[in-house]
Amino acid sequence: MSDISLIIITFIVLVIGGVPLFVGVGITTVLALFLIDIPFTLISQISFTSLQPFPLLTIPLFVLSGRLMETGGMADRLIDVARKMVGSYRGSTGMMTVLACMLFSALSGSGPATTAAIGSITIPVMKREGYTSKFAGAVAAAGGALGSMIPPSNLLIIYGLIAEQSIPRLFLAGFVPGFFITALLVITSYIIARKNGFGEIGAPFSWRPFINSLKEGKWSIGAPILILGGIYSGAFTPTEAAGVAVFYALFVGVFIYKGLTLKKIYEALRFTALMSGLLIIIAPSYAFGQLSAFYDIGTATQELITSYTSNVFIVLLLIGLIYIFVGTFMESLAQLVLFTPVFLPVVTALGVDPVLFGIFSVMTCEIGFLTPPLGGNLNIASKIAKITIEEVAVAVIPFIFAYIAGLLFLIFFPQATLFLPDLIYGVSK
């Protein structure tokens, strides 16, 4: 048995055996170092280096700002804007949930956080309006996955650090596919709701209520404008933007909407500390990823794949299937850290833009949020809707097809994704 085969089998056995992922990755890395006779001090050196990049601060800061905006009343105003944007008719609340998730995604940068923030408000409303608990949970879970695509995205930040790509460029590239998937989710929600008679019929869309909601929620709408506008104008870096977002959330929550109390601020800090604990996977995963250089896994993978086909579309579909399958039992962050060093050389050799591959990778990870048994968004939505994860998993299948359609759009029309970053920053070399 070859060293690589032994390493792969060990990793699979540990994961299937229920060992925490960061422990499994660490053990596998130590085994690999032993097999190639490299000092174990390497793992500590690489692990320490992996946590040094300043942009990593962006993730806990955006998590904190998103939580402060949620508990400080900004999420409620965004939901009201989304509701007035849609109007009231059959299926409107489901559509409103998707749009609210899209708006909040531009504040939180996290899929599970978006599901929790928006779902906790809209799922009870949908249940009161006659939606089934399964459908209500599915809409919130599917909409929440947009948090990984709509800038600022925590996963895009991680990918940018690993692949050494411009984070603002990645953020811009996420807009078109993010809005496209949002449209597909809205259409899917509307069709299912109309077919099943979900939702109450009330006042249709009217400009006056919509404009009033914009006035009331101007401070909430102003958050993504400030954050993203500051990044793209060059006023501040993504990391600085995350810090600005925190202070903006505190100011609006305390002095404008007056929804933030010391207790809520403490809870937000506690929540951020718990969520940021997920970054522990970066250190061993980054060390594991660096081993690909010693074993030349990228070249081996490229030769293996190209021996069967050099068609870039087929290669991307194959990689997408691997990501989706692994996403059923592995965190998206870990996927990016582990697989980017393996697959990025393969696709770039075939002429795929690294920024496009970043959006592709994150989009496939989004699907992982919606597939059991891990299914982070499914777990959150099922708890809010008070049903089993299996029930939500079945109801979310039509929305998964919407994401797959978005993935195919990205593969076959790459310039639609690269249009904005190429327009603003020029064509990458």
N, C-alpha and C positions, 0 to 999 in steps of 0.2 A: 504494500500500500504506500502510495506517494505521500510526502509531507502535506501537500495541499489537501489531498483527500481526507487525511486524518484530521486536519484543522477544521475542515468543513463539517465532517461527521460529528466532531466534538461539539462544535457550536450548535448544530441542529439538536443534538441530544440534550444539551443544557437548556435550550429554549423550550423544547417540548416538555422537559422535566419540570418546568415551572420556576427555574432559577431566574432571579431578577436580571433584566437584560444587561445592565451595566456590569454585573458580576460575571455573567456568561461571556460577555465580550472581553472582560479583563482576563479571565482564566484562559480563554482561547488565545489571547495575545501573548500571555506568558508561555503557553505551550509552543507557539510559533517561534518565539525568541529562543527557547530551549533547543528546538529542532535545527535552527540555523546558527546556533552557537553565538548569539549576540548578547552582550551583558544586559542583565535585567534592569540596570539603571536607565536604559533607553526609554522604557515605558514611563518612568517618573519624569524624565526630561521632556518627552513629547507631551505627556499629559499636562505638565505645568505650562508649557509653551502654548498649548491649545486653548488655555483659559486666559491668556494674556491679551489677545486682541481687544482693543478699546471698543470696537463696534458691538462686542457681546453685551455691553451695558445696555444697548438698545432694547434688548428683549425684556428684561425685568422692568425697565422704565415704561415701555409701552403696555405691559401687563398691568402695572400700577395705574397708569393714566386711564386705561380702559375701565378698570375696576372703580376708580374714583368717579368717572363719568357715569357709570352705571348706577352707583348708589347715590350720586349727587343730583340726579334728576334729568341728566342730559339724555339718557336712553329713552325715557318716557316721551320727551319732546321729539325725538327722532321717529319714534313709533307713531306719534300723532301726525307728523309731517307725511310719513308713508301712508297712513290711513287716508288723509285728505287728498293725497296724490292719486290714490286708487278710486276713492268713492265707496259707496256701499251697494253691493248687489251680490248675487250668488257667487261664492268663491272669493270675494274681495278680501276677506281677512287672511286667507292663505297667501294671496298675492302680496298683501301688505306685509306679512311676516318675512317673505323673501326680500322685499325692498328694504325693510327695516334692518335685516341682517346685513345687506349690502352697505347701508349707511354706517352701521355700527362697526363693520369690518374695517372701515377707514379710521377707526379710533383705537381698536383693540389689537389688531394684527394677529389674532388667535382664533382658530376655528371653535374649539371647545368653549372659550370665553364668550364668543358671540352667541353660540347656542344657548349657553346658560343665561346670559343677559337678556336676550330677546325672547327666548322660549319661556322663561319664567313669567313673562308678562302676557305673551300672545297665546300660549297653549291653553291656559284657563279660559281666556276670552273665546277661543275657537270652540272649546267644549261646550260653553254656554250657548253658542250660536248653532249648535247641532252638528258640528264636525265630530267624527269619531276620534277617540283618543289616539288611535293608531295613526290616522292621517295627520292629526295636529302635531304629534311627535315627529313624524317623518318630515313634514315641511320645515319645522324648526331645525332639525338635524341637517337637512340638505342645505338650507339657507345659511346655517352656521359655518358650513365648510368653506363658504366664500371668504371667511376670515383669513385663510391661507393664501388667497389669490389677490384680493383687493389690497393695494398698498395702504399702510405699511404692513408687510407680512413678515412674521418672525421666521418662517421657513425660507423665504427669499433672502433674508439677511444671512442665515446660516449657509445657504448655498453660495451666496456671494463671497463669503469668507473662505469657504473650502475651494471653490473654483477660481478664486482671485478675480472676480468680476465686479464691475461697478454696481453698487447697490441702488443708486438712483436710476441707473439704466434698467435694472431688473424691475424696479417699481413701475416705471413707465410701461415696460413690456407687459405687465400684468393687467393693465387697464382694459384693453380690447377683449382678451379672452374672458376676463372677469365679468364685464358687462354682457358679453355674449351668453355666458352660462347663466347669468342672472335672468336674462330674457327667456332662456329655455326653461328655467325653473318656474318662472312666473306662468308661462304658457302651460307647462305640465300641471301645475297646481290648479289653474283655472279649468282645464279640461276635466280633471278628476272631480273637482268640486261641482261643476255643472252636471256631470254625468250622475253624480250621487245626490244632488240636491243639497249640498252642504252650504250653510251660511244663511244669514237673514238678508232680506231685501229692504234697504233703507234709502236714504237720500243718495242720488248719483253724484258724480263728480261735479263740483262747482268751484269756480275760480275764487270767490270771496273766502270760503272756509280754508281753501288751500293757502291763499296769501296770508290769512290771519295766522295759520299754523306756522308759516315761515317766519312771520314777525315774532311769534312767541318762542319759536325754536331757533332764532338767529344765532344765539350763542352756541348752540349745539352744532348747527350747520357750519359755523365759523371754525370749529376745531379742525376738521380735515382740510379746509381751505388754508388755514394757518400752517398746519404741519406740512402738508404736501407742497403748498406754494413756497414755503420757506426752503424746502429741500431743492426744488427744481429751479428756484431763482438764484440759488447759491448763497442765500442769507445764512444758512447753517447746514451742518452735516446731518445725516440721519440720526446719529447719536445725540447731537445737540437738539434736534427736533423732538426726540423722545423726552428729553429733559424739559423742553418748552411745553410739551403736552401735559406733563405732570403738573407744572405750575399753573397752566391754563385751567386744567380740571379743578385744581384746588381753588383758584380764584372764582371761577364760575359757580362751583358747588357751594362755596362758603358765602360769598358776597352777592351773587346774582340770584341763583335759584334757592339758596339757603337750605339745601338738602343735606349737606355734609355736616356731621357732628364729629367730635373727637372719637367717639365709639366707632363710627363708620370708617374714619381714617385709619384707626388701628386695625380694623377688620380688613381693610384694603391692603395694608402693609403685611398683615399675616397671610392673606391670600397670595400676595405676590411672592412672599418667601417660600410658600409651599409650591407654587407653580414654577418658580425659578429652580427649585430642586431638581427639576427634570434635566437641567443643564449638566447634571453629574454624568449623564451618558456621553457627553462630548469628549471628556478626557480619554476614557478607554477606547471609545469608538474612533477617535482621531488617531490614536496609537495603532489601532487595528488597521485603519485605512492606510497608514504610512507603510505597513508591511507589504502592501501591494507593490511598492517600489522594489523591495528586496526580492520578492517572488516574480516580479514583472507580470503581475496578474492582468494589468491593462492590455499589454501586448498579446498575452496568451488569449484573453477574451476576444480581442479584436481578430486574431487569426482564426479562432474557433468559429466566430459568427460569420466572418467574411468567406470562410471556406464553404459555407452553405449559400450565402447570398450577400451581395453588396448593395442591394436595393435599400436606400435609406429609409423609405417608408415602412418596409417590412421589418427592418432592424429596430426602428422606433416602436412599432407595434409590439415586437417581441419584448423589448425592454419595459414597455408599459405594462404588459401582462405580468412580468416578473415583479415590478413595483406593486401592482394591485394585489397580487397573491401574497407577497411578503407583508403588505400593509394590513392583512387580516390578523396578524399576530405581532407586529413590530411597530413601535412608535415612528411617526413620520420623521422626526428629527434624527433618530438613529439610522433610518434608511438613507437619508441624504448624506450623513457623515460616512457611512459604510460603503455605499454604492457609487457615489459621485466619482471618487478616484478610479473606480473600475470602468464605468460606462462612459465617462466624459471623453477619454482619449479615443474610444471607439467611434463615437458619433462625430467628434471634431475631425477625425481622419476621413470621414465620409462627407465633410463639408457642412455639418450642422453648426449653426451659430451657438456658442456656449450660453448666451442669454436665452435663446429660444429653448435650449435643453433645460435650463433652469425652470422656466415656466412649465415646460412639459413634466419635469420631475415633480414639481409642487402640485400640479393638477392631478397626477396619478396618486400622490399622497392624499389629496382631498378625498378621493374615492375610498382610500383606506379608512378614513374617518367614519365611513358609512357602511363598513363591512364587518360583521362579527367574526370571531369572538371579541377582538379588542374593541373596535368601533367606538372611539372616544365620544363622538357626538351622539351615537345611538344610546350609550349608557346614560349620558346626561339627559337627553330628551325623554327616555323611558322613565327615569326617576321623576321628572317634572310631570309627565302625563300619567304617572302611577300605573304603568303597565309593564310587561316583560320586554326585555331587549329583543326577543324573538319576534314579538308582534310588530315592533317598530321596524325591524330589519326587513320584514316582508313588505310593509307599506312603503318603504323607502326605495324599493327596486325601480319604479318608474323614474325617480329622480336620479338614480345611478345611470340609467340610460341617457338622461339629459347630459350628465357629466361626460359620458363616453362620447356623445355627439360633439361636445365641446372639444374633447381631446382629438377627435378626427379632424375637426375644423382647424385646430392648431397645426396638425401634421401636414395637411394638404394645402393649407394657405398660410405658410409661415410669415409672409410679408405683412399680413394683417396684425400679427403680434409685434413684429419689429418696426412697424411704421412709425410709431411715436418716438421710441428711443433714437431711431435713425434721423428723424426729423429734427429733434432737439439737440442731440449730441453728435450727429453725423454718423455715417456708416462705419461700423467697427472694422478694423483691419484684420 
